């Protein structure tokens, strides 16, 4: 092969590599964008509260049953603590000053 043919092959290979890289990069950007988009950006949620609800459902889908039980118990403990605190505050307001 002549030198011109080798140069032509090299240019074609370089162009093919650049094309493949750009295409792969485009796919990576699209995938990361899809992962970042929440339900509201995709137009599925009608309100912020619905978006939060959808996000919570997706989060819980990835949890094991043991994780969900632990979380429910933790939430119940926190509710009990809050309830106890609110009772203490109400009791202190009822005291004569």
C-alpha positions as CSV (number, residue, x, y, z in Angstrom):
1,X,0.0,0.0,0.0
2,X,1.1,3.5,-0.7
3,X,1.5,6.1,2.0
4,X,-1.6,7.9,0.9
5,X,-3.7,4.8,1.5
6,X,-2.2,4.4,5.0
7,X,-3.0,8.0,5.8
8,X,-6.6,7.5,4.5
9,X,-7.1,4.4,6.6
10,X,-5.7,6.2,9.7
11,X,-8.1,9.2,9.1
12,X,-11.1,6.8,8.7
13,X,-10.2,5.0,11.9
14,X,-9.8,8.2,13.8
15,X,-13.1,9.5,12.6
16,X,-14.8,6.2,13.5
17,X,-13.3,6.4,17.0
18,X,-14.5,10.0,17.5
19,X,-17.9,9.1,16.2
20,X,-18.2,6.1,18.6
21,X,-17.0,8.2,21.5
22,X,-19.5,11.0,20.9
23,X,-22.3,8.5,20.6
24,X,-21.4,6.7,23.8
25,X,-21.0,10.0,25.6
26,X,-24.4,11.1,24.4
27,X,-26.0,7.9,25.7
28,X,-24.2,8.4,29.1
29,X,-25.5,12.0,29.4
30,X,-29.1,10.8,28.5
31,X,-29.0,8.1,31.1
32,X,-27.7,10.4,33.8
33,X,-30.4,12.9,32.9
34,X,-33.1,10.3,33.0
35,X,-31.9,9.2,36.5
36,X,-31.9,12.8,37.8
37,X,-35.3,13.6,36.5
38,X,-38.1,13.2,39.0
39,X,-41.7,12.5,38.3
40,X,-42.5,16.2,38.0
41,X,-39.9,16.8,35.3
42,X,-41.3,13.9,33.3
43,X,-44.8,15.4,33.6
44,X,-46.2,12.5,35.6
45,X,-46.8,14.3,38.9
46,X,-49.5,17.0,39.2
47,X,-48.2,18.5,42.4
48,X,-45.1,18.6,44.6
49,X,-46.8,16.4,47.2
50,X,-47.5,13.8,44.4
51,X,-43.8,14.0,43.4
52,X,-42.7,13.4,47.0
53,X,-45.2,10.4,47.2
54,X,-43.8,8.9,44.0
55,X,-40.2,9.4,45.1
56,X,-41.1,7.7,48.4
57,X,-42.6,4.8,46.6
58,X,-39.5,4.3,44.5
59,X,-37.3,4.5,47.6
60,X,-39.3,1.9,49.5
61,X,-39.3,-0.4,46.5
62,X,-35.6,-0.8,46.9
63,X,-35.9,-1.7,50.6
64,X,-35.9,-5.1,52.1
65,X,-38.8,-6.1,54.3
66,X,-36.5,-5.9,57.4
67,X,-35.6,-2.3,56.4
68,X,-39.2,-1.3,56.0
69,X,-40.0,-2.8,59.5
70,X,-37.1,-1.0,61.1
71,X,-38.2,2.3,59.4
72,X,-41.8,1.9,60.6
73,X,-40.7,1.1,64.1
74,X,-38.4,4.2,64.0
75,X,-41.2,6.4,62.7
76,X,-43.5,5.1,65.5
77,X,-40.8,5.8,68.2
78,X,-40.5,9.4,66.8
79,X,-44.3,9.9,66.8
80,X,-44.4,8.6,70.4
81,X,-41.6,11.0,71.5
82,X,-43.4,13.9,69.8
83,X,-46.7,13.0,71.4
84,X,-45.0,12.8,74.8
85,X,-43.4,16.2,74.3
86,X,-46.6,17.8,73.3
87,X,-48.3,16.4,76.4
88,X,-45.5,17.8,78.6
89,X,-45.9,21.2,77.0
90,X,-49.7,21.1,77.5
91,X,-49.2,20.0,81.1
92,X,-46.9,22.9,81.8
93,X,-49.3,25.4,80.3
94,X,-52.1,24.2,82.6
95,X,-50.0,24.9,85.8
96,X,-50.9,28.1,87.7
97,X,-48.3,30.8,87.4
